[in-house]
């Protein structure tokens, strides 16, 4: 085995490629709960560069991908909408609809926080299920709760683990306080909770005309062991072997966050949970808390700066200082309608390539054109009808707010496709049909580019040395005779160009038990 190791390692493709699901996890029995300081994370990422970063001359290829360049199903990610289009019912359902809070009985407050502008509490319904409950700010009813509900469904459809999230309403009299309930006060101290605490909390949130309060409830995720970071790995997790800044599902997350305006995408809004399946304990990774999306900053409408400039940015600050504020940035020219429930969300000024989160994110900083393409094709897969159906789950009482948010998402979707399909040759859905290599040019399919011609060169591919030997005259998408007559175990490659030779796609085909299969895809740009 030791002698065979180097030879096996040298092979580009293995017999089980391309894998669609990661192998079963190893038992992670020594996981310890941890906390991540929000302030430390901010300062470390703003004034330092944790993790390994790409440079102008050094690219760091994405990891946690299969030989097709796709992300396999894992404890981090599950392929959903793009691989197999979800129905409207599945998209609206999102991560689940079975655990809607039971409001037929009393709702028990078991813990709360009163510090900060936007308080919330932990609640137990009459069936014993626990939820984190959050509200809207006084001046913007429905804004944060709608954003949280809609955001959870979009990120779920995009492949991430998210908690079940529900909109619900209740009257003040339905709330009772658990005997052992505690509250964290403005000084950060915990003490027994009383009825006055609940009253004070509800005075800070909108009350509907019928006297009820609207809130969003996120089903408590059991087994919490703290958040994950967007760089490095978790040392006590034997399954966490890929530095997070190199994971394609986290690099591509930048594009999804840009689309949905989720600038609050930081470590504090993630959660690792210890789960057990088939007798094995392992960590499942979640994204949580989407109240700061779609023009909402949870506590108030987003600042026009959000998504356009880091919270602390030397360059922007210097430009404002030395021009005495006369240098008006492009984002300051954005127009927003007076729609309190929609916060500040727009599509005219939005530029996906310039979008930034609240502060630097190592995984987002490392994204490459192929990472962006992987994400952009998933965004483009959402139809107008699907987008409007998901937005409707936000239950906006103002139809104008619902229409505005959906229209912005559709326009932002199209900008993402136009920007990132231009960065690579956007070919996808490769297959062998009737002795031909077929594919879809996504830019052409979405009418972002005119139909174009393609240049093809077939080669025989050595799987051990990775050397390509061109096949003379084989320059069409028809499979070469040598490939069709080759014995099992042989590999061939098709280099495809269109216009710019630096933007190419190499498709690898393997003869396996008499059948031909696409086993790999490489992209250059």
CORTAFEN-V237046 format. One record per residue. N is the residue number from 1. RES is the residue in one letter. SS is DSSP state (A for helix, B for strand, O for the rest). D_FIRST is the distance of its C-alpha to the first C-alpha in whole Angstrom. Layout:
n:N res:RES ss:SS d_first:D_FIRST
n:N res:RES ss:SS d_first:D_FIRST
This chain:
n:1 res:X ss:O d_first:0
n:2 res:X ss:A d_first:4
n:3 res:X ss:A d_first:5
n:4 res:X ss:A d_first:5
n:5 res:X ss:A d_first:6
n:6 res:X ss:A d_first:9
n:7 res:X ss:A d_first:10
n:8 res:X ss:A d_first:10
n:9 res:X ss:A d_first:12
n:10 res:X ss:A d_first:14
n:11 res:X ss:O d_first:15
n:12 res:X ss:O d_first:19
n:13 res:X ss:O d_first:19
n:14 res:X ss:O d_first:16
n:15 res:X ss:O d_first:17
n:16 res:X ss:O d_first:19
n:17 res:X ss:O d_first:21
n:18 res:X ss:O d_first:23
n:19 res:X ss:O d_first:23
n:20 res:X ss:O d_first:26
n:21 res:X ss:B d_first:26
n:22 res:X ss:O d_first:23
n:23 res:X ss:O d_first:21
n:24 res:X ss:O d_first:23
n:25 res:X ss:O d_first:23
n:26 res:X ss:O d_first:22
n:27 res:X ss:O d_first:25
n:28 res:X ss:O d_first:27
n:29 res:X ss:O d_first:29
n:30 res:X ss:O d_first:30
n:31 res:X ss:O d_first:32
n:32 res:X ss:O d_first:35
n:33 res:X ss:O d_first:38
n:34 res:X ss:O d_first:39
n:35 res:X ss:O d_first:42
n:36 res:X ss:O d_first:42
n:37 res:X ss:O d_first:45
n:38 res:X ss:A d_first:47
n:39 res:X ss:A d_first:49
n:40 res:X ss:A d_first:46
n:41 res:X ss:A d_first:44
n:42 res:X ss:A d_first:47
n:43 res:X ss:A d_first:47
n:44 res:X ss:A d_first:44
n:45 res:X ss:A d_first:43
n:46 res:X ss:A d_first:47
n:47 res:X ss:A d_first:47
n:48 res:X ss:O d_first:43
n:49 res:X ss:O d_first:40
n:50 res:X ss:O d_first:37
n:51 res:X ss:O d_first:34
n:52 res:X ss:O d_first:33
n:53 res:X ss:O d_first:35
n:54 res:X ss:O d_first:35
n:55 res:X ss:O d_first:38
n:56 res:X ss:O d_first:40
n:57 res:X ss:O d_first:38
n:58 res:X ss:O d_first:34
n:59 res:X ss:O d_first:33
n:60 res:X ss:O d_first:30
n:61 res:X ss:O d_first:29
n:62 res:X ss:O d_first:29
n:63 res:X ss:B d_first:26
n:64 res:X ss:O d_first:25
n:65 res:X ss:O d_first:26
n:66 res:X ss:O d_first:24
n:67 res:X ss:O d_first:24
n:68 res:X ss:O d_first:28
n:69 res:X ss:O d_first:29
n:70 res:X ss:O d_first:30
n:71 res:X ss:O d_first:29
n:72 res:X ss:O d_first:27
n:73 res:X ss:B d_first:29
n:74 res:X ss:O d_first:28
n:75 res:X ss:O d_first:30
n:76 res:X ss:O d_first:31
n:77 res:X ss:B d_first:33
n:78 res:X ss:O d_first:34
n:79 res:X ss:O d_first:35
n:80 res:X ss:O d_first:38
n:81 res:X ss:O d_first:41
n:82 res:X ss:O d_first:40
n:83 res:X ss:O d_first:37
n:84 res:X ss:O d_first:40
n:85 res:X ss:O d_first:43
n:86 res:X ss:O d_first:45
n:87 res:X ss:O d_first:48
n:88 res:X ss:A d_first:51
n:89 res:X ss:A d_first:51
n:90 res:X ss:A d_first:47
n:91 res:X ss:A d_first:48
n:92 res:X ss:A d_first:51
n:93 res:X ss:A d_first:49
n:94 res:X ss:O d_first:46
n:95 res:X ss:O d_first:44
n:96 res:X ss:O d_first:46
n:97 res:X ss:O d_first:50
n:98 res:X ss:O d_first:50
n:99 res:X ss:O d_first:51
n:100 res:X ss:O d_first:54
n:101 res:X ss:O d_first:56
n:102 res:X ss:O d_first:58
n:103 res:X ss:O d_first:62
n:104 res:X ss:O d_first:64
n:105 res:X ss:O d_first:64
n:106 res:X ss:O d_first:64
n:107 res:X ss:B d_first:61
n:108 res:X ss:B d_first:60
n:109 res:X ss:B d_first:59
n:110 res:X ss:B d_first:57
n:111 res:X ss:B d_first:57
n:112 res:X ss:B d_first:58
n:113 res:X ss:B d_first:58
n:114 res:X ss:O d_first:61
n:115 res:X ss:O d_first:60
n:116 res:X ss:O d_first:60
n:117 res:X ss:O d_first:62
n:118 res:X ss:O d_first:60
n:119 res:X ss:O d_first:59
n:120 res:X ss:B d_first:58
n:121 res:X ss:B d_first:57
n:122 res:X ss:B d_first:54
n:123 res:X ss:B d_first:56
n:124 res:X ss:B d_first:56
n:125 res:X ss:O d_first:57
n:126 res:X ss:O d_first:59
n:127 res:X ss:O d_first:56
n:128 res:X ss:O d_first:54
n:129 res:X ss:O d_first:52
n:130 res:X ss:B d_first:51
n:131 res:X ss:B d_first:52
n:132 res:X ss:B d_first:52
n:133 res:X ss:B d_first:55
n:134 res:X ss:B d_first:56
n:135 res:X ss:O d_first:59
n:136 res:X ss:O d_first:61
n:137 res:X ss:B d_first:63
n:138 res:X ss:O d_first:67
n:139 res:X ss:O d_first:68
n:140 res:X ss:O d_first:65
n:141 res:X ss:O d_first:65
n:142 res:X ss:O d_first:62
n:143 res:X ss:A d_first:60
n:144 res:X ss:A d_first:57
n:145 res:X ss:A d_first:57
n:146 res:X ss:A d_first:57
n:147 res:X ss:A d_first:54
n:148 res:X ss:A d_first:52
n:149 res:X ss:A d_first:52
n:150 res:X ss:A d_first:52
n:151 res:X ss:A d_first:49
n:152 res:X ss:A d_first:47
n:153 res:X ss:A d_first:47
n:154 res:X ss:A d_first:46
n:155 res:X ss:A d_first:43
n:156 res:X ss:A d_first:42
n:157 res:X ss:A d_first:42
n:158 res:X ss:O d_first:40
n:159 res:X ss:O d_first:37
n:160 res:X ss:B d_first:38
n:161 res:X ss:B d_first:38
n:162 res:X ss:B d_first:42
n:163 res:X ss:O d_first:44
n:164 res:X ss:O d_first:47
n:165 res:X ss:B d_first:50
n:166 res:X ss:B d_first:53
n:167 res:X ss:B d_first:57
n:168 res:X ss:B d_first:60
n:169 res:X ss:B d_first:63
n:170 res:X ss:B d_first:65
n:171 res:X ss:O d_first:68
n:172 res:X ss:A d_first:69
n:173 res:X ss:A d_first:70
n:174 res:X ss:A d_first:67
n:175 res:X ss:B d_first:65
n:176 res:X ss:B d_first:65
n:177 res:X ss:B d_first:63
n:178 res:X ss:B d_first:61
n:179 res:X ss:B d_first:63
n:180 res:X ss:B d_first:60
n:181 res:X ss:B d_first:59
n:182 res:X ss:B d_first:59
n:183 res:X ss:B d_first:60
n:184 res:X ss:B d_first:58
n:185 res:X ss:O d_first:61
n:186 res:X ss:O d_first:62
n:187 res:X ss:O d_first:61
n:188 res:X ss:O d_first:58
n:189 res:X ss:O d_first:59
n:190 res:X ss:B d_first:58
n:191 res:X ss:B d_first:61
n:192 res:X ss:B d_first:63
n:193 res:X ss:O d_first:63
n:194 res:X ss:O d_first:67
n:195 res:X ss:A d_first:69
n:196 res:X ss:A d_first:70
n:197 res:X ss:A d_first:66
n:198 res:X ss:A d_first:66
n:199 res:X ss:A d_first:69
n:200 res:X ss:A d_first:68
n:201 res:X ss:A d_first:65
n:202 res:X ss:A d_first:67
n:203 res:X ss:O d_first:69
n:204 res:X ss:O d_first:67
n:205 res:X ss:B d_first:65
n:206 res:X ss:O d_first:67
n:207 res:X ss:O d_first:69
n:208 res:X ss:O d_first:70
n:209 res:X ss:O d_first:74
n:210 res:X ss:O d_first:73
n:211 res:X ss:O d_first:72
n:212 res:X ss:O d_first:69
n:213 res:X ss:B d_first:66
n:214 res:X ss:B d_first:63
n:215 res:X ss:B d_first:59
n:216 res:X ss:B d_first:56
n:217 res:X ss:B d_first:54
n:218 res:X ss:B d_first:50
n:219 res:X ss:B d_first:48
n:220 res:X ss:O d_first:47
n:221 res:X ss:O d_first:43
n:222 res:X ss:O d_first:42
n:223 res:X ss:O d_first:39
n:224 res:X ss:B d_first:40
n:225 res:X ss:O d_first:38
n:226 res:X ss:O d_first:39
n:227 res:X ss:O d_first:39
n:228 res:X ss:O d_first:36
n:229 res:X ss:O d_first:36
n:230 res:X ss:O d_first:36
n:231 res:X ss:O d_first:34
n:232 res:X ss:O d_first:31
n:233 res:X ss:O d_first:29
n:234 res:X ss:O d_first:30
n:235 res:X ss:O d_first:28
n:236 res:X ss:O d_first:29
n:237 res:X ss:O d_first:27
n:238 res:X ss:O d_first:23
n:239 res:X ss:O d_first:23
n:240 res:X ss:O d_first:25
n:241 res:X ss:O d_first:23
n:242 res:X ss:O d_first:25
n:243 res:X ss:O d_first:28
n:244 res:X ss:A d_first:31
n:245 res:X ss:A d_first:33
n:246 res:X ss:A d_first:30
n:247 res:X ss:B d_first:30
n:248 res:X ss:A d_first:32
n:249 res:X ss:A d_first:33
n:250 res:X ss:A d_first:35
n:251 res:X ss:A d_first:36
n:252 res:X ss:O d_first:37
n:253 res:X ss:A d_first:39
n:254 res:X ss:A d_first:41
n:255 res:X ss:A d_first:43
n:256 res:X ss:A d_first:43
n:257 res:X ss:A d_first:45
n:258 res:X ss:A d_first:47
n:259 res:X ss:A d_first:48
n:260 res:X ss:A d_first:49
n:261 res:X ss:O d_first:51
n:262 res:X ss:O d_first:48
n:263 res:X ss:O d_first:49
n:264 res:X ss:O d_first:48
n:265 res:X ss:O d_first:44
n:266 res:X ss:O d_first:43
n:267 res:X ss:A d_first:41
n:268 res:X ss:A d_first:44
n:269 res:X ss:A d_first:44
n:270 res:X ss:B d_first:41
n:271 res:X ss:B d_first:39
n:272 res:X ss:B d_first:36
n:273 res:X ss:B d_first:36
n:274 res:X ss:B d_first:34
n:275 res:X ss:B d_first:34
n:276 res:X ss:B d_first:32
n:277 res:X ss:B d_first:31
n:278 res:X ss:O d_first:30
n:279 res:X ss:O d_first:30
n:280 res:X ss:B d_first:28
n:281 res:X ss:B d_first:29
n:282 res:X ss:B d_first:29
n:283 res:X ss:B d_first:31
n:284 res:X ss:B d_first:33
n:285 res:X ss:B d_first:34
n:286 res:X ss:B d_first:38
n:287 res:X ss:B d_first:41
n:288 res:X ss:O d_first:44
n:289 res:X ss:O d_first:48
n:290 res:X ss:O d_first:49
n:291 res:X ss:O d_first:53
n:292 res:X ss:O d_first:52
n:293 res:X ss:O d_first:52
n:294 res:X ss:O d_first:54
n:295 res:X ss:O d_first:57
n:296 res:X ss:B d_first:57
n:297 res:X ss:O d_first:56
n:298 res:X ss:O d_first:56
n:299 res:X ss:O d_first:59
n:300 res:X ss:O d_first:61
n:301 res:X ss:B d_first:61
n:302 res:X ss:O d_first:58
n:303 res:X ss:O d_first:59
n:304 res:X ss:O d_first:60
n:305 res:X ss:O d_first:57
n:306 res:X ss:O d_first:55
n:307 res:X ss:O d_first:52
n:308 res:X ss:O d_first:53
n:309 res:X ss:O d_first:53
n:310 res:X ss:O d_first:51
n:311 res:X ss:O d_first:53
n:312 res:X ss:O d_first:53
n:313 res:X ss:O d_first:53
n:314 res:X ss:A d_first:55
n:315 res:X ss:A d_first:56
n:316 res:X ss:A d_first:57
n:317 res:X ss:A d_first:59
n:318 res:X ss:A d_first:60
n:319 res:X ss:A d_first:62
n:320 res:X ss:A d_first:64
n:321 res:X ss:A d_first:65
n:322 res:X ss:A d_first:66
n:323 res:X ss:O d_first:68
n:324 res:X ss:O d_first:69
n:325 res:X ss:O d_first:68
n:326 res:X ss:O d_first:69
n:327 res:X ss:O d_first:66
n:328 res:X ss:O d_first:65
n:329 res:X ss:O d_first:61
n:330 res:X ss:A d_first:61
n:331 res:X ss:A d_first:60
n:332 res:X ss:A d_first:63
n:333 res:X ss:A d_first:65
n:334 res:X ss:O d_first:63
n:335 res:X ss:O d_first:65
n:336 res:X ss:O d_first:65
n:337 res:X ss:O d_first:67
n:338 res:X ss:O d_first:69
n:339 res:X ss:O d_first:66
n:340 res:X ss:A d_first:66
n:341 res:X ss:A d_first:63
n:342 res:X ss:A d_first:61
n:343 res:X ss:O d_first:61
n:344 res:X ss:O d_first:60
n:345 res:X ss:O d_first:58
n:346 res:X ss:O d_first:59
n:347 res:X ss:O d_first:57
n:348 res:X ss:O d_first:60
n:349 res:X ss:O d_first:58
n:350 res:X ss:O d_first:55
n:351 res:X ss:O d_first:52
n:352 res:X ss:O d_first:49
n:353 res:X ss:O d_first:47
n:354 res:X ss:O d_first:50
n:355 res:X ss:O d_first:49
n:356 res:X ss:O d_first:48
n:357 res:X ss:O d_first:47
n:358 res:X ss:O d_first:49
n:359 res:X ss:O d_first:47
n:360 res:X ss:O d_first:44
n:361 res:X ss:O d_first:41
n:362 res:X ss:A d_first:38
n:363 res:X ss:A d_first:36
n:364 res:X ss:A d_first:39
n:365 res:X ss:A d_first:40
n:366 res:X ss:O d_first:36
n:367 res:X ss:O d_first:37
n:368 res:X ss:O d_first:36
n:369 res:X ss:A d_first:38
n:370 res:X ss:A d_first:35
n:371 res:X ss:A d_first:35
n:372 res:X ss:A d_first:39
n:373 res:X ss:A d_first:39
n:374 res:X ss:A d_first:36
n:375 res:X ss:A d_first:39
n:376 res:X ss:A d_first:42
n:377 res:X ss:A d_first:41
n:378 res:X ss:A d_first:41
n:379 res:X ss:A d_first:44
n:380 res:X ss:A d_first:46
n:381 res:X ss:O d_first:45
n:382 res:X ss:O d_first:48
n:383 res:X ss:O d_first:51
n:384 res:X ss:A d_first:54
n:385 res:X ss:A d_first:55
n:386 res:X ss:A d_first:52
n:387 res:X ss:A d_first:52
n:388 res:X ss:A d_first:56
n:389 res:X ss:A d_first:55
n:390 res:X ss:A d_first:53
n:391 res:X ss:A d_first:55
n:392 res:X ss:A d_first:58
n:393 res:X ss:O d_first:56
n:394 res:X ss:O d_first:57
n:395 res:X ss:O d_first:60
n:396 res:X ss:O d_first:62
n:397 res:X ss:O d_first:66
n:398 res:X ss:O d_first:67
n:399 res:X ss:A d_first:66
n:400 res:X ss:A d_first:66
n:401 res:X ss:A d_first:64
n:402 res:X ss:A d_first:61
n:403 res:X ss:A d_first:62
n:404 res:X ss:A d_first:62
n:405 res:X ss:A d_first:58
n:406 res:X ss:A d_first:57
n:407 res:X ss:A d_first:59
n:408 res:X ss:A d_first:57
n:409 res:X ss:A d_first:54
n:410 res:X ss:A d_first:54
n:411 res:X ss:A d_first:55
n:412 res:X ss:A d_first:52
n:413 res:X ss:A d_first:50
n:414 res:X ss:A d_first:51
n:415 res:X ss:A d_first:51
n:416 res:X ss:A d_first:48
n:417 res:X ss:A d_first:47
n:418 res:X ss:A d_first:49
n:419 res:X ss:A d_first:48
n:420 res:X ss:A d_first:44
n:421 res:X ss:A d_first:44
n:422 res:X ss:O d_first:46
n:423 res:X ss:O d_first:43
n:424 res:X ss:O d_first:40
n:425 res:X ss:O d_first:41
n:426 res:X ss:O d_first:41
n:427 res:X ss:B d_first:39
n:428 res:X ss:B d_first:37
n:429 res:X ss:B d_first:37
n:430 res:X ss:B d_first:35
n:431 res:X ss:B d_first:35
n:432 res:X ss:B d_first:35
n:433 res:X ss:B d_first:39
n:434 res:X ss:O d_first:41
n:435 res:X ss:O d_first:39
n:436 res:X ss:B d_first:39
n:437 res:X ss:B d_first:37
n:438 res:X ss:B d_first:39
n:439 res:X ss:B d_first:39
n:440 res:X ss:B d_first:42
n:441 res:X ss:B d_first:43
n:442 res:X ss:A d_first:44
n:443 res:X ss:A d_first:47
n:444 res:X ss:A d_first:49
n:445 res:X ss:A d_first:48
n:446 res:X ss:O d_first:50
n:447 res:X ss:O d_first:52
n:448 res:X ss:O d_first:51
n:449 res:X ss:O d_first:51
n:450 res:X ss:O d_first:53
n:451 res:X ss:O d_first:51
n:452 res:X ss:O d_first:49
n:453 res:X ss:O d_first:48
n:454 res:X ss:O d_first:44
n:455 res:X ss:B d_first:43
n:456 res:X ss:B d_first:40
n:457 res:X ss:B d_first:37
n:458 res:X ss:B d_first:35
n:459 res:X ss:B d_first:32
n:460 res:X ss:B d_first:29
n:461 res:X ss:B d_first:26
n:462 res:X ss:O d_first:22
n:463 res:X ss:O d_first:20
n:464 res:X ss:O d_first:17
n:465 res:X ss:O d_first:20
n:466 res:X ss:O d_first:22
n:467 res:X ss:O d_first:25
n:468 res:X ss:B d_first:28
n:469 res:X ss:B d_first:30
n:470 res:X ss:B d_first:34
n:471 res:X ss:O d_first:35
n:472 res:X ss:O d_first:39
n:473 res:X ss:O d_first:42
n:474 res:X ss:O d_first:39
n:475 res:X ss:O d_first:41
n:476 res:X ss:O d_first:42
n:477 res:X ss:O d_first:40
n:478 res:X ss:B d_first:40
n:479 res:X ss:O d_first:37
n:480 res:X ss:O d_first:37
n:481 res:X ss:A d_first:37
n:482 res:X ss:A d_first:34
n:483 res:X ss:A d_first:32
n:484 res:X ss:A d_first:34
n:485 res:X ss:O d_first:33
n:486 res:X ss:O d_first:29
n:487 res:X ss:O d_first:27
n:488 res:X ss:O d_first:24
n:489 res:X ss:O d_first:21
n:490 res:X ss:O d_first:24
n:491 res:X ss:B d_first:25
n:492 res:X ss:B d_first:28
n:493 res:X ss:B d_first:30
n:494 res:X ss:B d_first:33
n:495 res:X ss:B d_first:35
n:496 res:X ss:B d_first:38
n:497 res:X ss:B d_first:41
n:498 res:X ss:O d_first:44
n:499 res:X ss:O d_first:47
n:500 res:X ss:O d_first:45
n:501 res:X ss:O d_first:42
n:502 res:X ss:O d_first:40
n:503 res:X ss:O d_first:40
n:504 res:X ss:B d_first:37
n:505 res:X ss:B d_first:35
n:506 res:X ss:B d_first:32
n:507 res:X ss:B d_first:31
n:508 res:X ss:B d_first:28
n:509 res:X ss:B d_first:28
n:510 res:X ss:B d_first:25
n:511 res:X ss:B d_first:26
n:512 res:X ss:B d_first:25
n:513 res:X ss:O d_first:26
n:514 res:X ss:O d_first:29
n:515 res:X ss:B d_first:30
n:516 res:X ss:B d_first:30
n:517 res:X ss:B d_first:29
n:518 res:X ss:B d_first:29
n:519 res:X ss:B d_first:26
n:520 res:X ss:B d_first:26
n:521 res:X ss:B d_first:29
n:522 res:X ss:B d_first:30
n:523 res:X ss:B d_first:33
n:524 res:X ss:B d_first:35
n:525 res:X ss:O d_first:38
